[in-house]
Amino acid sequence: MDYGAFTDASLRMMYEAVRGALKADDDFEAHGEEPKFRVRATLEWKRHAGSLEAEMLKRGLQLDIIDWTNGQGELPLTVGP
């Protein structure tokens, strides 16, 4: 997708749509249901969000980066035994 062809407002709208789908999935799971959008399980969602972030940062747009860890943080990578 040519992210450079989109307006600033379009980029923001698409990014917020990713955030909304992720929140909806988390809400479904919190209620014991299957996620409808499978955002965390589908690599293309993260690629899409990453491409949107890259284009927005390139343009100097401010954005609130999506927390893919659901507030749980991430374990640091370790090397060796």
Summary of the structure (lengths in Angstrom):
residues: 81
radius of gyration: 14.8
end to end distance: 41.4
largest distance: 48.3
contacts: 169
relative contact order: 0.18
helix: 52%
strand: 0%
